[in-house]
Amino acid sequence: MTLSAITMTAPEAASPVQMYRATYSPDDNKLRLYAASRLDPETYKKVHDAGFRWAPKQALFVAPAWTPGREDVLLSLAGEIEDEDSTLAERQEARAERFTGYSGKRASESAQALDEVERLAAMIPPGQPILVGHHSERRARRDAQRIENGMKRAVMLFERAEYWEERARSALLHAKYKERPDVRWRRIKKIEADLRKSEKTIA
């Protein structure tokens, strides 16, 4: 008995007032809770204590893995647990696209910072030292500081661009790893074992 392609239903829905939607994805073995409005403090504590955490980008609560207890929490709120509409690959592709966007923005800002540094540097004659005591000293020191700060900012933004680019690559690699048949098989076997333990406990 596996959880894939199964709609699990509770005898009664415990929350007639607030609308909830609960899903399970066999791709990543995660449970998700969608709420139509903000959770009241009691419900939030119940969900949080069960191991669900808020995912702001997806606007939902997600648990890192299926457990009988977490399933019971979702059933008490939503009444049933549906199959997740999007696949792991689709969700990871969306993450990769978002991370690529972050990378592109930081790279663009880095290029702008470098352009400003080059503009300031072009105004200073090559080899021109700061003339101590001269009326130009204050401006020369200010420009030198702006050039230094601009270079630091350009490097920082470039490093951030590389970081988000790496996150995008990792997201896609993670999805490919999870889709491997051997990885899926091990995950299914673990879920089945957990389910058998739960059934023995109930019995």
N, C-alpha and C positions, 0 to 999 in steps of 0.2 A: 504494500500500500504506500503510495507516494502522495505528496501534496500538489504535484503538477496537475493542471487541468481539473482541479477539484474546487467546488464552491462549498465552503464550510459554513454552516448555519447554526446559530444558537437557538435555544427554545424560545427565548424572548429577548427583544431589544431593550436594553436598560435605560436608554436615553431618548424619549419621545420628543423632547423639546429641540435639541440641537442636532443638526444633520451631520452625520459622519459617513465617510467612505473608507473602507479598509481594503488593502490589497496585499497579495503575496506574489513575489517573483521567484520562480524556480531557478532563474538565471543566476541570481546572486544570493538566494536564500534569505531575502530580507522582507520584513513586514513594514508596510507604510500606512500611515493614517492621515487622511485628508479631512480637514474640519472646515465647515462653512463660515465659522466665526471664531473669535478668540476663545480659548478654553477657559472655563472658570477655574479658580484656584484648586478646588478639590479634584477635578478631572485632570488638570495639568500635573498635579502631584502623583496621581494614579498612573498616568502615562509615563512620567519621568522616572518614577520608581521602578517601572517595568523595563527600563533601559532604552526608551524611545528618546530621541533627541531631535530638536528642531533644525530643519535644513532650509535656511532662508531663500536660497536660490530656487529651490523646488517648491517652496511654500507648503511643506508637509513635515510630519514627524516620521522618523525612520528608526528602526531597530537594526543593529548590526547582524542579527541572525535570528532565525525562527526558533522559538521555544514554546512548549505547551502553555506556560504562564503568559507569555506575550500574546499568544493566540487567544487565550481566554479574555484578556483585557480588551482586545479589538472586538471580539464577539459581543462582549458586554456593552460596548459603545455603538457599534455599527450594525450588529445583528447578523452580519455575514461577512465573509472575506472573499473578495473576488480575485481573479487573476490580474496581475499588473498588465496594463495595456502596452506600455513601451518595454522593449527588451533592454538588457544590460548594454548591448552594443550601441543602441540608439541613445541611451542616457550618457554613456561615455563619450560618444561622438559629440553630443551637445556640450558636455563639459570641455572637451578638447577645443571645440569651436569658440567657446567662451574664453578659455585660456589663451588661445591664439589671438583673440581680439585684445586681451590685456597686453600681450606681448607686442602687438603692432602699435598700440597706443604709446607704450613706454619707449619703443624704438623711435617713434616719431618725435616724442618729447626730447629724447637724447640728441637726435639730429638737430633740433631747434636750439638746444643749449650749446652745441658745438658751433653752430652758425653764429650765435651771439658772441662766443669766445673769439672766433675768427674775426668778426667785425671789430671788436675792441682791440685785438692784437694788431690789426691792419692800420690802426690809427697811431701806433707807436713806431717810430723809426727803428729799423733793425739795430740792435746793439746799444740803443739809447738808455743810459743809466738814469736812475732817479737823481735829480739835481737837488741835493740837500740844501735847504735855505732859499731855494728859488721859489718864485710864486707858483710854479707849476708842480711843486713837490706834493701838495695835498691831493691834487687831481691824479697825479701819476700813481700815488700809493692806492688811491681809491680804485683806479682802473686795474691795477695789479691784483688787488683783492677780488675784484669782480671776475677777473679772468680765472683766478685760482678757484673761486667758488663755482664758476661756470663749468670748469673742467671736472671738479668733483661731482657736480650734479649730472653731467653727461655720462660719466663712468657709472654712477649709481643707477641711473635710468637704463643704461645698456645692460648692466648686470640683472636688473629686474626683468628686462625683456627676455634675456636668456633663461631666467628662472621660469617664467610663464611658458616659454616655448618648450622647456623640458617637462613641465607639468602636462602640457598638451600631449606630448609624445608618450608620457607615462600612462595617461588616461587611455589612450588607444591600445597600448601594449597590455594593460590590465584587462581590457575587454577581450582581447584575443586570447589571453591566457585562460580566462574564465570559460571561454567557449570550447576549449579543448575537450574532446570526449573523455579522456581519463580524469580530468578535473571535475567535469560534470558527474561522472560515475561515482567518484569518491564523495562528492557533496550529497548526492542522492542517498548513498548508503548511510551516511552520517544522519541525515534527516530521518530515514526509516528506523535507524537504531534509536534515535531520540523519541520517535513516535511510539515504538514498542515499549520503551521504558515508561513513557507516560501512561500508556494503556494498562501496564502492569500495576502502576501506582494507583490508578483509578479503580482497577479490579480489586 
